[in-house]
Amino acid sequence: MIQIDRSANILHKLEHASFDKESWPEMLAWLSEHVRALEVAFRDPLNGAGRTLRLQDGSEE
């Protein structure tokens, strides 16, 4: 098996005072929008990587 020693951090911030409960709905809407965009961006590459790993392990269904 191939050992890959790489990592990455992704940071995308919304500047808000998180202790202000009145701004929570806006913050949650922002978070939901950006988490969905992140999931869409990574869906195909992660599915491909998973498929490759299953093929290497011989566990493709």
mmCIF file of the C-alpha atoms, coordinates in Angstrom:
data_MODEL
# 
_entry.id   MODEL 
# 
loop_
_atom_site.group_PDB 
_atom_site.id 
_atom_site.type_symbol 
_atom_site.label_atom_id 
_atom_site.label_alt_id 
_atom_site.label_comp_id 
_atom_site.label_asym_id 
_atom_site.label_entity_id 
_atom_site.label_seq_id 
_atom_site.pdbx_PDB_ins_code 
_atom_site.Cartn_x 
_atom_site.Cartn_y 
_atom_site.Cartn_z 
_atom_site.occupancy 
_atom_site.B_iso_or_equiv 
_atom_site.pdbx_formal_charge 
_atom_site.auth_seq_id 
_atom_site.auth_comp_id 
_atom_site.auth_asym_id 
_atom_site.auth_atom_id 
_atom_site.pdbx_PDB_model_num 
ATOM 1  C CA . MET A 1 1  ? 0.000   0.000  0.000  1.00 0.00 ? 1  MET A CA 1 
ATOM 2  C CA . ILE A 1 2  ? 1.171   3.523  -0.748 1.00 0.00 ? 2  ILE A CA 1 
ATOM 3  C CA . GLN A 1 3  ? 1.829   5.688  2.319  1.00 0.00 ? 3  GLN A CA 1 
ATOM 4  C CA . ILE A 1 4  ? 1.001   9.351  1.750  1.00 0.00 ? 4  ILE A CA 1 
ATOM 5  C CA . ASP A 1 5  ? 2.127   11.783 4.428  1.00 0.00 ? 5  ASP A CA 1 
ATOM 6  C CA . ARG A 1 6  ? 0.363   14.990 3.462  1.00 0.00 ? 6  ARG A CA 1 
ATOM 7  C CA . SER A 1 7  ? -2.210  17.140 5.111  1.00 0.00 ? 7  SER A CA 1 
ATOM 8  C CA . ALA A 1 8  ? -3.960  20.417 4.472  1.00 0.00 ? 8  ALA A CA 1 
ATOM 9  C CA . ASN A 1 9  ? -5.977  22.906 6.443  1.00 0.00 ? 9  ASN A CA 1 
ATOM 10 C CA . ILE A 1 10 ? -8.817  24.908 4.972  1.00 0.00 ? 10 ILE A CA 1 
ATOM 11 C CA . LEU A 1 11 ? -9.826  28.118 6.706  1.00 0.00 ? 11 LEU A CA 1 
ATOM 12 C CA . HIS A 1 12 ? -12.768 30.280 5.704  1.00 0.00 ? 12 HIS A CA 1 
ATOM 13 C CA . LYS A 1 13 ? -14.036 32.684 8.348  1.00 0.00 ? 13 LYS A CA 1 
ATOM 14 C CA . LEU A 1 14 ? -17.033 34.829 9.029  1.00 0.00 ? 14 LEU A CA 1 
ATOM 15 C CA . GLU A 1 15 ? -16.151 37.644 11.384 1.00 0.00 ? 15 GLU A CA 1 
ATOM 16 C CA . HIS A 1 16 ? -18.868 37.731 14.020 1.00 0.00 ? 16 HIS A CA 1 
ATOM 17 C CA . ALA A 1 17 ? -19.175 37.883 17.754 1.00 0.00 ? 17 ALA A CA 1 
ATOM 18 C CA . SER A 1 18 ? -20.274 34.281 18.357 1.00 0.00 ? 18 SER A CA 1 
ATOM 19 C CA . PHE A 1 19 ? -21.539 35.119 21.841 1.00 0.00 ? 19 PHE A CA 1 
ATOM 20 C CA . ASP A 1 20 ? -24.212 37.411 20.380 1.00 0.00 ? 20 ASP A CA 1 
ATOM 21 C CA . LYS A 1 21 ? -27.252 35.114 20.095 1.00 0.00 ? 21 LYS A CA 1 
ATOM 22 C CA . GLU A 1 22 ? -29.011 37.557 17.772 1.00 0.00 ? 22 GLU A CA 1 
ATOM 23 C CA . SER A 1 23 ? -26.403 36.894 15.076 1.00 0.00 ? 23 SER A CA 1 
ATOM 24 C CA . TRP A 1 24 ? -26.648 33.075 15.349 1.00 0.00 ? 24 TRP A CA 1 
ATOM 25 C CA . PRO A 1 25 ? -29.273 32.635 12.587 1.00 0.00 ? 25 PRO A CA 1 
ATOM 26 C CA . GLU A 1 26 ? -27.063 34.546 10.130 1.00 0.00 ? 26 GLU A CA 1 
ATOM 27 C CA . MET A 1 27 ? -23.995 32.598 11.246 1.00 0.00 ? 27 MET A CA 1 
ATOM 28 C CA . LEU A 1 28 ? -25.777 29.242 10.881 1.00 0.00 ? 28 LEU A CA 1 
ATOM 29 C CA . ALA A 1 29 ? -27.039 30.159 7.416  1.00 0.00 ? 29 ALA A CA 1 
ATOM 30 C CA . TRP A 1 30 ? -23.489 31.131 6.391  1.00 0.00 ? 30 TRP A CA 1 
ATOM 31 C CA . LEU A 1 31 ? -22.062 27.922 7.845  1.00 0.00 ? 31 LEU A CA 1 
ATOM 32 C CA . SER A 1 32 ? -24.679 25.758 6.136  1.00 0.00 ? 32 SER A CA 1 
ATOM 33 C CA . GLU A 1 33 ? -24.038 27.394 2.762  1.00 0.00 ? 33 GLU A CA 1 
ATOM 34 C CA . HIS A 1 34 ? -20.268 26.973 2.993  1.00 0.00 ? 34 HIS A CA 1 
ATOM 35 C CA . VAL A 1 35 ? -20.295 23.412 4.347  1.00 0.00 ? 35 VAL A CA 1 
ATOM 36 C CA . ARG A 1 36 ? -22.529 22.410 1.433  1.00 0.00 ? 36 ARG A CA 1 
ATOM 37 C CA . ALA A 1 37 ? -20.162 24.072 -1.048 1.00 0.00 ? 37 ALA A CA 1 
ATOM 38 C CA . LEU A 1 38 ? -17.211 22.259 0.548  1.00 0.00 ? 38 LEU A CA 1 
ATOM 39 C CA . GLU A 1 39 ? -19.031 18.930 0.321  1.00 0.00 ? 39 GLU A CA 1 
ATOM 40 C CA . VAL A 1 40 ? -19.811 19.502 -3.365 1.00 0.00 ? 40 VAL A CA 1 
ATOM 41 C CA . ALA A 1 41 ? -16.191 20.459 -4.079 1.00 0.00 ? 41 ALA A CA 1 
ATOM 42 C CA . PHE A 1 42 ? -14.780 17.339 -2.420 1.00 0.00 ? 42 PHE A CA 1 
ATOM 43 C CA . ARG A 1 43 ? -17.450 14.746 -3.300 1.00 0.00 ? 43 ARG A CA 1 
ATOM 44 C CA . ASP A 1 44 ? -16.006 13.505 -6.593 1.00 0.00 ? 44 ASP A CA 1 
ATOM 45 C CA . PRO A 1 45 ? -12.317 13.582 -5.579 1.00 0.00 ? 45 PRO A CA 1 
ATOM 46 C CA . LEU A 1 46 ? -13.043 11.698 -2.341 1.00 0.00 ? 46 LEU A CA 1 
ATOM 47 C CA . ASN A 1 47 ? -15.234 9.137  -4.101 1.00 0.00 ? 47 ASN A CA 1 
ATOM 48 C CA . GLY A 1 48 ? -12.437 8.566  -6.617 1.00 0.00 ? 48 GLY A CA 1 
ATOM 49 C CA . ALA A 1 49 ? -9.837  8.198  -3.883 1.00 0.00 ? 49 ALA A CA 1 
ATOM 50 C CA . GLY A 1 50 ? -12.042 5.749  -2.007 1.00 0.00 ? 50 GLY A CA 1 
ATOM 51 C CA . ARG A 1 51 ? -12.601 3.714  -5.158 1.00 0.00 ? 51 ARG A CA 1 
ATOM 52 C CA . THR A 1 52 ? -8.840  3.630  -5.806 1.00 0.00 ? 52 THR A CA 1 
ATOM 53 C CA . LEU A 1 53 ? -8.119  2.484  -2.256 1.00 0.00 ? 53 LEU A CA 1 
ATOM 54 C CA . ARG A 1 54 ? -10.762 -0.259 -2.448 1.00 0.00 ? 54 ARG A CA 1 
ATOM 55 C CA . LEU A 1 55 ? -9.266  -1.480 -5.727 1.00 0.00 ? 55 LEU A CA 1 
ATOM 56 C CA . GLN A 1 56 ? -5.779  -1.556 -4.186 1.00 0.00 ? 56 GLN A CA 1 
ATOM 57 C CA . ASP A 1 57 ? -7.097  -3.540 -1.222 1.00 0.00 ? 57 ASP A CA 1 
ATOM 58 C CA . GLY A 1 58 ? -9.112  -5.835 -3.485 1.00 0.00 ? 58 GLY A CA 1 
ATOM 59 C CA . SER A 1 59 ? -12.341 -4.997 -1.688 1.00 0.00 ? 59 SER A CA 1 
ATOM 60 C CA . GLU A 1 60 ? -14.259 -3.354 -4.554 1.00 0.00 ? 60 GLU A CA 1 
ATOM 61 C CA . GLU A 1 61 ? -17.854 -4.573 -4.477 1.00 0.00 ? 61 GLU A CA 1 
# 
